[in-house]
Structure formats: C-alpha cells, structure tokens
C-alpha cells in the first residue's frame, strides 16, 4: 500500500506527480497488470524460462562468445 502525505503549500500537480512516482517504484502498477487476468502456472514458468534464455543469449552476444 502506498501512503503519501501532502506537504504544506504543495501544488496538486506536483503531489500527483509524486504519487505516480511512488506507485511506479512500489511495483503496484506492474502487479495490477499481471493480475488482470489469470495465468496458468505452466505459462508463468515458461515465460520466466524464456526470459532467462533471452538474457543468457544477450549476455553471450555482448561478451563475444
């Protein structure tokens, strides 16, 4: 849960911008997007495995291997 207190004489636009940054840093937005629809556990494992394979491939390319 993100909590924010308004500062004295703080413009609304600045408070909204600060709130958006807090939400973004907390990962709440990403979590909501992830939970928007059900994902089977096998699909989740597959996605993490593919992400790791892509990362390994990119590291091999960058290191010249």
mmCIF file as Biopython writes it, N, C-alpha, C and O atoms, coordinates in Angstrom:
data_model
#
loop_
_atom_site.group_PDB
_atom_site.id
_atom_site.type_symbol
_atom_site.label_atom_id
_atom_site.label_alt_id
_atom_site.label_comp_id
_atom_site.label_asym_id
_atom_site.label_entity_id
_atom_site.label_seq_id
_atom_site.pdbx_PDB_ins_code
_atom_site.Cartn_x
_atom_site.Cartn_y
_atom_site.Cartn_z
_atom_site.occupancy
_atom_site.B_iso_or_equiv
_atom_site.auth_seq_id
_atom_site.auth_asym_id
_atom_site.pdbx_PDB_model_num
ATOM 1   N N  . UNK A ? 1  ? 0.837  -1.172  0.000   1.0 0.0 1  A 1 
ATOM 2   C CA . UNK A ? 1  ? 0.000  0.000   0.000   1.0 0.0 1  A 1 
ATOM 3   C C  . UNK A ? 1  ? 0.885  1.241   0.000   1.0 0.0 1  A 1 
ATOM 4   O O  . UNK A ? 1  ? 1.845  1.326   0.766   1.0 0.0 1  A 1 
ATOM 5   N N  . UNK A ? 2  ? 0.565  2.182   -0.846  1.0 0.0 2  A 1 
ATOM 6   C CA . UNK A ? 2  ? 1.336  3.413   -0.966  1.0 0.0 2  A 1 
ATOM 7   C C  . UNK A ? 2  ? 0.656  4.492   -0.131  1.0 0.0 2  A 1 
ATOM 8   O O  . UNK A ? 2  ? -0.537 4.753   -0.282  1.0 0.0 2  A 1 
ATOM 9   N N  . UNK A ? 3  ? 1.424  5.103   0.738   1.0 0.0 3  A 1 
ATOM 10  C CA . UNK A ? 3  ? 0.894  6.199   1.549   1.0 0.0 3  A 1 
ATOM 11  C C  . UNK A ? 3  ? 1.692  7.449   1.263   1.0 0.0 3  A 1 
ATOM 12  O O  . UNK A ? 3  ? 2.914  7.404   1.114   1.0 0.0 3  A 1 
ATOM 13  N N  . UNK A ? 4  ? 0.989  8.572   1.187   1.0 0.0 4  A 1 
ATOM 14  C CA . UNK A ? 4  ? 1.637  9.838   0.894   1.0 0.0 4  A 1 
ATOM 15  C C  . UNK A ? 4  ? 0.904  10.936  1.638   1.0 0.0 4  A 1 
ATOM 16  O O  . UNK A ? 4  ? -0.327 10.969  1.657   1.0 0.0 4  A 1 
ATOM 17  N N  . UNK A ? 5  ? 1.647  11.820  2.241   1.0 0.0 5  A 1 
ATOM 18  C CA . UNK A ? 5  ? 1.025  12.959  2.912   1.0 0.0 5  A 1 
ATOM 19  C C  . UNK A ? 5  ? 1.322  14.210  2.092   1.0 0.0 5  A 1 
ATOM 20  O O  . UNK A ? 5  ? 2.428  14.386  1.581   1.0 0.0 5  A 1 
ATOM 21  N N  . UNK A ? 6  ? 0.330  15.062  1.978   1.0 0.0 6  A 1 
ATOM 22  C CA . UNK A ? 6  ? 0.515  16.299  1.246   1.0 0.0 6  A 1 
ATOM 23  C C  . UNK A ? 6  ? 1.369  17.253  2.060   1.0 0.0 6  A 1 
ATOM 24  O O  . UNK A ? 6  ? 1.205  17.381  3.274   1.0 0.0 6  A 1 
ATOM 25  N N  . UNK A ? 7  ? 2.266  17.907  1.381   1.0 0.0 7  A 1 
ATOM 26  C CA . UNK A ? 7  ? 3.107  18.900  2.053   1.0 0.0 7  A 1 
ATOM 27  C C  . UNK A ? 7  ? 2.370  20.234  2.084   1.0 0.0 7  A 1 
ATOM 28  O O  . UNK A ? 7  ? 1.463  20.476  1.289   1.0 0.0 7  A 1 
ATOM 29  N N  . UNK A ? 8  ? 2.770  21.081  3.003   1.0 0.0 8  A 1 
ATOM 30  C CA . UNK A ? 8  ? 2.132  22.393  3.113   1.0 0.0 8  A 1 
ATOM 31  C C  . UNK A ? 8  ? 2.422  23.201  1.846   1.0 0.0 8  A 1 
ATOM 32  O O  . UNK A ? 8  ? 3.555  23.229  1.365   1.0 0.0 8  A 1 
ATOM 33  N N  . UNK A ? 9  ? 1.403  23.848  1.319   1.0 0.0 9  A 1 
ATOM 34  C CA . UNK A ? 9  ? 1.515  24.697  0.123   1.0 0.0 9  A 1 
ATOM 35  C C  . UNK A ? 9  ? 2.082  23.945  -1.081  1.0 0.0 9  A 1 
ATOM 36  O O  . UNK A ? 9  ? 2.816  24.524  -1.882  1.0 0.0 9  A 1 
ATOM 37  N N  . UNK A ? 10 ? 1.744  22.652  -1.213  1.0 0.0 10 A 1 
ATOM 38  C CA . UNK A ? 10 ? 2.208  21.876  -2.367  1.0 0.0 10 A 1 
ATOM 39  C C  . UNK A ? 10 ? 1.135  21.913  -3.449  1.0 0.0 10 A 1 
ATOM 40  O O  . UNK A ? 10 ? -0.024 21.598  -3.180  1.0 0.0 10 A 1 
ATOM 41  N N  . UNK A ? 11 ? 1.505  22.294  -4.663  1.0 0.0 11 A 1 
ATOM 42  C CA . UNK A ? 11 ? 0.521  22.302  -5.751  1.0 0.0 11 A 1 
ATOM 43  C C  . UNK A ? 11 ? 0.015  20.888  -6.039  1.0 0.0 11 A 1 
ATOM 44  O O  . UNK A ? 11 ? 0.737  19.908  -5.852  1.0 0.0 11 A 1 
ATOM 45  N N  . UNK A ? 12 ? -1.229 20.797  -6.495  1.0 0.0 12 A 1 
ATOM 46  C CA . UNK A ? 12 ? -1.846 19.500  -6.766  1.0 0.0 12 A 1 
ATOM 47  C C  . UNK A ? 12 ? -1.068 18.741  -7.837  1.0 0.0 12 A 1 
ATOM 48  O O  . UNK A ? 12 ? -0.865 17.533  -7.716  1.0 0.0 12 A 1 
ATOM 49  N N  . UNK A ? 13 ? -0.633 19.440  -8.880  1.0 0.0 13 A 1 
ATOM 50  C CA . UNK A ? 13 ? 0.089  18.776  -9.961  1.0 0.0 13 A 1 
ATOM 51  C C  . UNK A ? 13 ? 1.372  18.115  -9.449  1.0 0.0 13 A 1 
ATOM 52  O O  . UNK A ? 13 ? 1.717  17.008  -9.860  1.0 0.0 13 A 1 
ATOM 53  N N  . UNK A ? 14 ? 2.057  18.796  -8.565  1.0 0.0 14 A 1 
ATOM 54  C CA . UNK A ? 14 ? 3.294  18.247  -8.008  1.0 0.0 14 A 1 
ATOM 55  C C  . UNK A ? 14 ? 2.994  17.041  -7.114  1.0 0.0 14 A 1 
ATOM 56  O O  . UNK A ? 14 ? 3.746  16.066  -7.119  1.0 0.0 14 A 1 
ATOM 57  N N  . UNK A ? 15 ? 1.913  17.101  -6.357  1.0 0.0 15 A 1 
ATOM 58  C CA . UNK A ? 15 ? 1.525  15.985  -5.494  1.0 0.0 15 A 1 
ATOM 59  C C  . UNK A ? 15 ? 1.146  14.769  -6.330  1.0 0.0 15 A 1 
ATOM 60  O O  . UNK A ? 15 ? 1.504  13.641  -5.989  1.0 0.0 15 A 1 
ATOM 61  N N  . UNK A ? 16 ? 0.428  14.992  -7.418  1.0 0.0 16 A 1 
ATOM 62  C CA . UNK A ? 16 ? 0.031  13.886  -8.294  1.0 0.0 16 A 1 
ATOM 63  C C  . UNK A ? 16 ? 1.270  13.259  -8.917  1.0 0.0 16 A 1 
ATOM 64  O O  . UNK A ? 16 ? 1.373  12.035  -8.994  1.0 0.0 16 A 1 
ATOM 65  N N  . UNK A ? 17 ? 2.203  14.078  -9.358  1.0 0.0 17 A 1 
ATOM 66  C CA . UNK A ? 17 ? 3.443  13.567  -9.948  1.0 0.0 17 A 1 
ATOM 67  C C  . UNK A ? 17 ? 4.218  12.737  -8.925  1.0 0.0 17 A 1 
ATOM 68  O O  . UNK A ? 17 ? 4.745  11.674  -9.253  1.0 0.0 17 A 1 
ATOM 69  N N  . UNK A ? 18 ? 4.285  13.226  -7.690  1.0 0.0 18 A 1 
ATOM 70  C CA . UNK A ? 18 ? 4.985  12.498  -6.630  1.0 0.0 18 A 1 
ATOM 71  C C  . UNK A ? 18 ? 4.288  11.170  -6.335  1.0 0.0 18 A 1 
ATOM 72  O O  . UNK A ? 18 ? 4.943  10.152  -6.113  1.0 0.0 18 A 1 
ATOM 73  N N  . UNK A ? 19 ? 2.945  11.191  -6.334  1.0 0.0 19 A 1 
ATOM 74  C CA . UNK A ? 19 ? 2.181  9.971   -6.094  1.0 0.0 19 A 1 
ATOM 75  C C  . UNK A ? 19 ? 2.422  8.947   -7.195  1.0 0.0 19 A 1 
ATOM 76  O O  . UNK A ? 19 ? 2.598  7.763   -6.908  1.0 0.0 19 A 1 
ATOM 77  N N  . UNK A ? 20 ? 2.431  9.385   -8.448  1.0 0.0 20 A 1 
ATOM 78  C CA . UNK A ? 20 ? 2.692  8.476   -9.571  1.0 0.0 20 A 1 
ATOM 79  C C  . UNK A ? 20 ? 4.058  7.827   -9.455  1.0 0.0 20 A 1 
ATOM 80  O O  . UNK A ? 20 ? 4.209  6.636   -9.730  1.0 0.0 20 A 1 
ATOM 81  N N  . UNK A ? 21 ? 5.046  8.597   -9.050  1.0 0.0 21 A 1 
ATOM 82  C CA . UNK A ? 21 ? 6.387  8.042   -8.880  1.0 0.0 21 A 1 
ATOM 83  C C  . UNK A ? 21 ? 6.405  6.995   -7.770  1.0 0.0 21 A 1 
ATOM 84  O O  . UNK A ? 21 ? 7.043  5.950   -7.907  1.0 0.0 21 A 1 
ATOM 85  N N  . UNK A ? 22 ? 5.705  7.275   -6.672  1.0 0.0 22 A 1 
ATOM 86  C CA . UNK A ? 22 ? 5.640  6.310   -5.572  1.0 0.0 22 A 1 
ATOM 87  C C  . UNK A ? 22 ? 4.994  5.006   -6.019  1.0 0.0 22 A 1 
ATOM 88  O O  . UNK A ? 22 ? 5.480  3.922   -5.695  1.0 0.0 22 A 1 
ATOM 89  N N  . UNK A ? 23 ? 3.894  5.113   -6.767  1.0 0.0 23 A 1 
ATOM 90  C CA . UNK A ? 23 ? 3.187  3.923   -7.249  1.0 0.0 23 A 1 
ATOM 91  C C  . UNK A ? 23 ? 4.088  3.135   -8.189  1.0 0.0 23 A 1 
ATOM 92  O O  . UNK A ? 23 ? 4.152  1.909   -8.110  1.0 0.0 23 A 1 
ATOM 93  N N  . UNK A ? 24 ? 4.781  3.836   -9.076  1.0 0.0 24 A 1 
ATOM 94  C CA . UNK A ? 24 ? 5.659  3.172   -10.040 1.0 0.0 24 A 1 
ATOM 95  C C  . UNK A ? 24 ? 6.803  2.444   -9.324  1.0 0.0 24 A 1 
ATOM 96  O O  . UNK A ? 24 ? 7.118  1.301   -9.656  1.0 0.0 24 A 1 
ATOM 97  N N  . UNK A ? 25 ? 7.412  3.099   -8.359  1.0 0.0 25 A 1 
ATOM 98  C CA . UNK A ? 25 ? 8.537  2.489   -7.630  1.0 0.0 25 A 1 
ATOM 99  C C  . UNK A ? 25 ? 8.102  1.307   -6.779  1.0 0.0 25 A 1 
ATOM 100 O O  . UNK A ? 25 ? 8.876  0.371   -6.575  1.0 0.0 25 A 1 
ATOM 101 N N  . UNK A ? 26 ? 6.875  1.339   -6.284  1.0 0.0 26 A 1 
ATOM 102 C CA . UNK A ? 26 ? 6.407  0.259   -5.420  1.0 0.0 26 A 1 
ATOM 103 C C  . UNK A ? 26 ? 6.101  -1.010  -6.200  1.0 0.0 26 A 1 
ATOM 104 O O  . UNK A ? 26 ? 6.026  -2.091  -5.615  1.0 0.0 26 A 1 
ATOM 105 N N  . UNK A ? 27 ? 5.922  -0.894  -7.521  1.0 0.0 27 A 1 
ATOM 106 C CA . UNK A ? 27 ? 5.610  -2.063  -8.337  1.0 0.0 27 A 1 
ATOM 107 C C  . UNK A ? 27 ? 4.132  -2.394  -8.356  1.0 0.0 27 A 1 
ATOM 108 O O  . UNK A ? 27 ? 3.739  -3.436  -8.880  1.0 0.0 27 A 1 
ATOM 109 N N  . UNK A ? 28 ? 3.312  -1.531  -7.795  1.0 0.0 28 A 1 
ATOM 110 C CA . UNK A ? 28 ? 1.871  -1.772  -7.712  1.0 0.0 28 A 1 
ATOM 111 C C  . UNK A ? 28 ? 1.230  -1.837  -9.096  1.0 0.0 28 A 1 
ATOM 112 O O  . UNK A ? 28 ? 0.365  -2.675  -9.350  1.0 0.0 28 A 1 
ATOM 113 N N  . UNK A ? 29 ? 1.656  -0.955  -9.975  1.0 0.0 29 A 1 
ATOM 114 C CA . UNK A ? 29 ? 1.097  -0.912  -11.322 1.0 0.0 29 A 1 
ATOM 115 C C  . UNK A ? 29 ? 1.415  -2.201  -12.078 1.0 0.0 29 A 1 
ATOM 116 O O  . UNK A ? 29 ? 0.550  -2.764  -12.749 1.0 0.0 29 A 1 
ATOM 117 N N  . UNK A ? 30 ? 2.644  -2.656  -11.968 1.0 0.0 30 A 1 
ATOM 118 C CA . UNK A ? 30 ? 3.054  -3.888  -12.639 1.0 0.0 30 A 1 
ATOM 119 C C  . UNK A ? 30 ? 2.301  -5.087  -12.081 1.0 0.0 30 A 1 
ATOM 120 O O  . UNK A ? 30 ? 1.899  -5.979  -12.828 1.0 0.0 30 A 1 
ATOM 121 N N  . UNK A ? 31 ? 2.113  -5.105  -10.769 1.0 0.0 31 A 1 
ATOM 122 C CA . UNK A ? 31 ? 1.374  -6.191  -10.116 1.0 0.0 31 A 1 
ATOM 123 C C  . UNK A ? 31 ? -0.083 -6.219  -10.577 1.0 0.0 31 A 1 
ATOM 124 O O  . UNK A ? 31 ? -0.628 -7.292  -10.835 1.0 0.0 31 A 1 
ATOM 125 N N  . UNK A ? 32 ? -0.714 -5.053  -10.683 1.0 0.0 32 A 1 
ATOM 126 C CA . UNK A ? 32 ? -2.104 -4.991  -11.139 1.0 0.0 32 A 1 
ATOM 127 C C  . UNK A ? 32 ? -2.219 -5.502  -12.572 1.0 0.0 32 A 1 
ATOM 128 O O  . UNK A ? 32 ? -3.151 -6.236  -12.898 1.0 0.0 32 A 1 
ATOM 129 N N  . UNK A ? 33 ? -1.273 -5.116  -13.425 1.0 0.0 33 A 1 
ATOM 130 C CA . UNK A ? 33 ? -1.293 -5.572  -14.807 1.0 0.0 33 A 1 
ATOM 131 C C  . UNK A ? 33 ? -1.136 -7.085  -14.875 1.0 0.0 33 A 1 
ATOM 132 O O  . UNK A ? 33 ? -1.786 -7.752  -15.679 1.0 0.0 33 A 1 
ATOM 133 N N  . UNK A ? 34 ? -0.255 -7.625  -14.012 1.0 0.0 34 A 1 
ATOM 134 C CA . UNK A ? 34 ? -0.010 -9.060  -14.006 1.0 0.0 34 A 1 
ATOM 135 C C  . UNK A ? 34 ? -1.234 -9.839  -13.532 1.0 0.0 34 A 1 
ATOM 136 O O  . UNK A ? 34 ? -1.497 -10.934 -14.028 1.0 0.0 34 A 1 
ATOM 137 N N  . UNK A ? 35 ? -1.977 -9.293  -12.588 1.0 0.0 35 A 1 
ATOM 138 C CA . UNK A ? 35 ? -3.139 -9.979  -12.026 1.0 0.0 35 A 1 
ATOM 139 C C  . UNK A ? 35 ? -4.433 -9.689  -12.777 1.0 0.0 35 A 1 
ATOM 140 O O  . UNK A ? 35 ? -5.498 -10.158 -12.374 1.0 0.0 35 A 1 
ATOM 141 N N  . UNK A ? 36 ? -4.357 -8.931  -13.854 1.0 0.0 36 A 1 
ATOM 142 C CA . UNK A ? 36 ? -5.558 -8.538  -14.565 1.0 0.0 36 A 1 
ATOM 143 C C  . UNK A ? 36 ? -6.321 -9.760  -15.087 1.0 0.0 36 A 1 
ATOM 144 O O  . UNK A ? 36 ? -7.551 -9.780  -15.060 1.0 0.0 36 A 1 
ATOM 145 N N  . UNK A ? 37 ? -5.604 -10.762 -15.556 1.0 0.0 37 A 1 
ATOM 146 C CA . UNK A ? 37 ? -6.268 -11.983 -15.992 1.0 0.0 37 A 1 
ATOM 147 C C  . UNK A ? 37 ? -5.429 -13.168 -15.512 1.0 0.0 37 A 1 
ATOM 148 O O  . UNK A ? 37 ? -4.222 -13.045 -15.301 1.0 0.0 37 A 1 
ATOM 149 N N  . UNK A ? 38 ? -6.074 -14.292 -15.347 1.0 0.0 38 A 1 
ATOM 150 C CA . UNK A ? 38 ? -5.421 -15.480 -14.802 1.0 0.0 38 A 1 
ATOM 151 C C  . UNK A ? 38 ? -4.383 -16.010 -15.775 1.0 0.0 38 A 1 
ATOM 152 O O  . UNK A ? 38 ? -4.594 -16.040 -16.987 1.0 0.0 38 A 1 
ATOM 153 N N  . UNK A ? 39 ? -3.245 -16.430 -15.206 1.0 0.0 39 A 1 
ATOM 154 C CA . UNK A ? 39 ? -2.198 -17.055 -15.997 1.0 0.0 39 A 1 
ATOM 155 C C  . UNK A ? 39 ? -1.896 -18.410 -15.392 1.0 0.0 39 A 1 
ATOM 156 O O  . UNK A ? 39 ? -1.647 -18.532 -14.192 1.0 0.0 39 A 1 
ATOM 157 N N  . UNK A ? 40 ? -1.921 -19.428 -16.242 1.0 0.0 40 A 1 
ATOM 158 C CA . UNK A ? 40 ? -1.661 -20.776 -15.742 1.0 0.0 40 A 1 
ATOM 159 C C  . UNK A ? 40 ? -0.228 -20.852 -15.225 1.0 0.0 40 A 1 
ATOM 160 O O  . UNK A ? 40 ? 0.661  -20.190 -15.759 1.0 0.0 40 A 1 
ATOM 161 N N  . UNK A ? 41 ? 0.001  -21.668 -14.172 1.0 0.0 41 A 1 
ATOM 162 C CA . UNK A ? 41 ? 1.354  -21.798 -13.634 1.0 0.0 41 A 1 
ATOM 163 C C  . UNK A ? 41 ? 2.365  -22.267 -14.680 1.0 0.0 41 A 1 
ATOM 164 O O  . UNK A ? 41 ? 3.520  -21.844 -14.653 1.0 0.0 41 A 1 
ATOM 165 N N  . UNK A ? 42 ? 1.945  -23.134 -15.597 1.0 0.0 42 A 1 
ATOM 166 C CA . UNK A ? 42 ? 2.875  -23.594 -16.632 1.0 0.0 42 A 1 
ATOM 167 C C  . UNK A ? 42 ? 3.268  -22.437 -17.558 1.0 0.0 42 A 1 
ATOM 168 O O  . UNK A ? 42 ? 4.417  -22.357 -17.993 1.0 0.0 42 A 1 
ATOM 169 N N  . UNK A ? 43 ? 2.329  -21.550 -17.858 1.0 0.0 43 A 1 
ATOM 170 C CA . UNK A ? 43 ? 2.640  -20.388 -18.695 1.0 0.0 43 A 1 
ATOM 171 C C  . UNK A ? 43 ? 3.596  -19.445 -17.974 1.0 0.0 43 A 1 
ATOM 172 O O  . UNK A ? 43 ? 4.490  -18.862 -18.587 1.0 0.0 43 A 1 
ATOM 173 N N  . UNK A ? 44 ? 3.399  -19.304 -16.672 1.0 0.0 44 A 1 
ATOM 174 C CA . UNK A ? 44 ? 4.274  -18.445 -15.882 1.0 0.0 44 A 1 
ATOM 175 C C  . UNK A ? 44 ? 5.701  -18.984 -15.886 1.0 0.0 44 A 1 
ATOM 176 O O  . UNK A ? 44 ? 6.656  -18.232 -16.080 1.0 0.0 44 A 1 
ATOM 177 N N  . UNK A ? 45 ? 5.839  -20.292 -15.669 1.0 0.0 45 A 1 
ATOM 178 C CA . UNK A ? 45 ? 7.172  -20.906 -15.693 1.0 0.0 45 A 1 
ATOM 179 C C  . UNK A ? 45 ? 7.819  -20.767 -17.061 1.0 0.0 45 A 1 
ATOM 180 O O  . UNK A ? 45 ? 9.015  -20.496 -17.170 1.0 0.0 45 A 1 
ATOM 181 N N  . UNK A ? 46 ? 7.015  -20.954 -18.107 1.0 0.0 46 A 1 
ATOM 182 C CA . UNK A ? 46 ? 7.522  -20.843 -19.471 1.0 0.0 46 A 1 
ATOM 183 C C  . UNK A ? 46 ? 8.026  -19.425 -19.734 1.0 0.0 46 A 1 
ATOM 184 O O  . UNK A ? 46 ? 9.087  -19.244 -20.331 1.0 0.0 46 A 1 
ATOM 185 N N  . UNK A ? 47 ? 7.272  -18.426 -19.294 1.0 0.0 47 A 1 
ATOM 186 C CA . UNK A ? 47 ? 7.663  -17.040 -19.504 1.0 0.0 47 A 1 
ATOM 187 C C  . UNK A ? 47 ? 8.973  -16.716 -18.789 1.0 0.0 47 A 1 
ATOM 188 O O  . UNK A ? 47 ? 9.841  -16.049 -19.354 1.0 0.0 47 A 1 
ATOM 189 N N  . UNK A ? 48 ? 9.118  -17.184 -17.551 1.0 0.0 48 A 1 
ATOM 190 C CA . UNK A ? 48 ? 10.369 -16.926 -16.825 1.0 0.0 48 A 1 
ATOM 191 C C  . UNK A ? 48 ? 11.538 -17.662 -17.468 1.0 0.0 48 A 1 
ATOM 192 O O  . UNK A ? 48 ? 12.650 -17.134 -17.508 1.0 0.0 48 A 1 
ATOM 193 N N  . UNK A ? 49 ? 11.301 -18.888 -17.979 1.0 0.0 49 A 1 
ATOM 194 C CA . UNK A ? 49 ? 12.378 -19.640 -18.632 1.0 0.0 49 A 1 
ATOM 195 C C  . UNK A ? 49 ? 12.811 -18.940 -19.916 1.0 0.0 49 A 1 
ATOM 196 O O  . UNK A ? 49 ? 14.006 -18.820 -20.185 1.0 0.0 49 A 1 
ATOM 197 N N  . UNK A ? 50 ? 11.851 -18.481 -20.705 1.0 0.0 50 A 1 
ATOM 198 C CA . UNK A ? 50 ? 12.187 -17.779 -21.944 1.0 0.0 50 A 1 
ATOM 199 C C  . UNK A ? 50 ? 12.924 -16.470 -21.665 1.0 0.0 50 A 1 
ATOM 200 O O  . UNK A ? 50 ? 13.837 -16.096 -22.401 1.0 0.0 50 A 1 
ATOM 201 N N  . UNK A ? 51 ? 12.527 -15.785 -20.612 1.0 0.0 51 A 1 
ATOM 202 C CA . UNK A ? 51 ? 13.204 -14.539 -20.258 1.0 0.0 51 A 1 
ATOM 203 C C  . UNK A ? 51 ? 14.663 -14.816 -19.878 1.0 0.0 51 A 1 
ATOM 204 O O  . UNK A ? 51 ? 15.560 -14.058 -20.248 1.0 0.0 51 A 1 
ATOM 205 N N  . UNK A ? 52 ? 14.892 -15.901 -19.139 1.0 0.0 52 A 1 
ATOM 206 C CA . UNK A ? 52 ? 16.257 -16.263 -18.752 1.0 0.0 52 A 1 
ATOM 207 C C  . UNK A ? 52 ? 17.080 -16.659 -19.975 1.0 0.0 52 A 1 
ATOM 208 O O  . UNK A ? 52 ? 18.255 -16.305 -20.074 1.0 0.0 52 A 1 
ATOM 209 N N  . UNK A ? 53 ? 16.466 -17.394 -20.909 1.0 0.0 53 A 1 
ATOM 210 C CA . UNK A ? 53 ? 17.184 -17.780 -22.125 1.0 0.0 53 A 1 
ATOM 211 C C  . UNK A ? 53 ? 17.562 -16.548 -22.948 1.0 0.0 53 A 1 
ATOM 212 O O  . UNK A ? 53 ? 18.681 -16.463 -23.453 1.0 0.0 53 A 1 
ATOM 213 N N  . UNK A ? 54 ? 16.644 -15.600 -23.086 1.0 0.0 54 A 1 
ATOM 214 C CA . UNK A ? 54 ? 16.945 -14.373 -23.834 1.0 0.0 54 A 1 
ATOM 215 C C  . UNK A ? 54 ? 18.076 -13.594 -23.174 1.0 0.0 54 A 1 
ATOM 216 O O  . UNK A ? 54 ? 18.970 -13.087 -23.853 1.0 0.0 54 A 1 
ATOM 217 N N  . UNK A ? 55 ? 18.032 -13.503 -21.851 1.0 0.0 55 A 1 
ATOM 218 C CA . UNK A ? 55 ? 19.069 -12.792 -21.119 1.0 0.0 55 A 1 
ATOM 219 C C  . UNK A ? 55 ? 20.428 -13.453 -21.323 1.0 0.0 55 A 1 
ATOM 220 O O  . UNK A ? 55 ? 21.430 -12.768 -21.529 1.0 0.0 55 A 1 
ATOM 221 N N  . UNK A ? 56 ? 20.463 -14.805 -21.265 1.0 0.0 56 A 1 
ATOM 222 C CA . UNK A ? 56 ? 21.713 -15.537 -21.461 1.0 0.0 56 A 1 
ATOM 223 C C  . UNK A ? 56 ? 22.233 -15.334 -22.883 1.0 0.0 56 A 1 
ATOM 224 O O  . UNK A ? 56 ? 23.436 -15.160 -23.079 1.0 0.0 56 A 1 
ATOM 225 N N  . UNK A ? 57 ? 21.342 -15.356 -23.876 1.0 0.0 57 A 1 
ATOM 226 C CA . UNK A ? 57 ? 21.737 -15.158 -25.259 1.0 0.0 57 A 1 
ATOM 227 C C  . UNK A ? 57 ? 22.306 -13.762 -25.456 1.0 0.0 57 A 1 
ATOM 228 O O  . UNK A ? 57 ? 23.322 -13.592 -26.130 1.0 0.0 57 A 1 
ATOM 229 N N  . UNK A ? 58 ? 21.655 -12.764 -24.870 1.0 0.0 58 A 1 
ATOM 230 C CA . UNK A ? 58 ? 22.127 -11.387 -24.987 1.0 0.0 58 A 1 
ATOM 231 C C  . UNK A ? 58 ? 23.487 -11.230 -24.324 1.0 0.0 58 A 1 
ATOM 232 O O  . UNK A ? 58 ? 24.355 -10.533 -24.851 1.0 0.0 58 A 1 
ATOM 233 N N  . UNK A ? 59 ? 23.684 -11.872 -23.168 1.0 0.0 59 A 1 
ATOM 234 C CA . UNK A ? 59 ? 24.987 -11.793 -22.495 1.0 0.0 59 A 1 
ATOM 235 C C  . UNK A ? 59 ? 26.081 -12.448 -23.319 1.0 0.0 59 A 1 
ATOM 236 O O  . UNK A ? 59 ? 27.202 -11.943 -23.376 1.0 0.0 59 A 1 
ATOM 237 N N  . UNK A ? 60 ? 25.765 -13.573 -23.961 1.0 0.0 60 A 1 
ATOM 238 C CA . UNK A ? 60 ? 26.754 -14.234 -24.817 1.0 0.0 60 A 1 
ATOM 239 C C  . UNK A ? 60 ? 27.143 -13.335 -25.982 1.0 0.0 60 A 1 
ATOM 240 O O  . UNK A ? 60 ? 28.316 -13.255 -26.348 1.0 0.0 60 A 1 
ATOM 241 N N  . UNK A ? 61 ? 26.142 -12.651 -26.570 1.0 0.0 61 A 1 
ATOM 242 C CA . UNK A ? 61 ? 26.425 -11.758 -27.706 1.0 0.0 61 A 1 
ATOM 243 C C  . UNK A ? 61 ? 27.274 -10.567 -27.269 1.0 0.0 61 A 1 
ATOM 244 O O  . UNK A ? 61 ? 28.179 -10.156 -27.995 1.0 0.0 61 A 1 
ATOM 245 N N  . UNK A ? 62 ? 26.997 -10.018 -26.115 1.0 0.0 62 A 1 
ATOM 246 C CA . UNK A ? 62 ? 27.739 -8.860  -25.642 1.0 0.0 62 A 1 
ATOM 247 C C  . UNK A ? 62 ? 29.175 -9.217  -25.268 1.0 0.0 62 A 1 
ATOM 248 O O  . UNK A ? 62 ? 30.085 -8.409  -25.451 1.0 0.0 62 A 1 
ATOM 249 N N  . UNK A ? 63 ? 29.377 -10.423 -24.747 1.0 0.0 63 A 1 
ATOM 250 C CA . UNK A ? 63 ? 30.710 -10.847 -24.331 1.0 0.0 63 A 1 
ATOM 251 C C  . UNK A ? 63 ? 31.518 -11.428 -25.493 1.0 0.0 63 A 1 
ATOM 252 O O  . UNK A ? 63 ? 32.693 -11.759 -25.333 1.0 0.0 63 A 1 
ATOM 253 N N  . UNK A ? 64 ? 30.892 -11.549 -26.646 1.0 0.0 64 A 1 
ATOM 254 C CA . UNK A ? 64 ? 31.603 -12.056 -27.819 1.0 0.0 64 A 1 
ATOM 255 C C  . UNK A ? 64 ? 31.787 -13.550 -27.828 1.0 0.0 64 A 1 
ATOM 256 O O  . UNK A ? 64 ? 32.703 -14.070 -28.466 1.0 0.0 64 A 1 
ATOM 257 N N  . UNK A ? 65 ? 30.913 -14.247 -27.117 1.0 0.0 65 A 1 
ATOM 258 C CA . UNK A ? 65 ? 31.058 -15.694 -27.011 1.0 0.0 65 A 1 
ATOM 259 C C  . UNK A ? 65 ? 30.216 -16.373 -27.976 1.0 0.0 65 A 1 
ATOM 260 O O  . UNK A ? 65 ? 30.209 -17.603 -28.032 1.0 0.0 65 A 1 
#
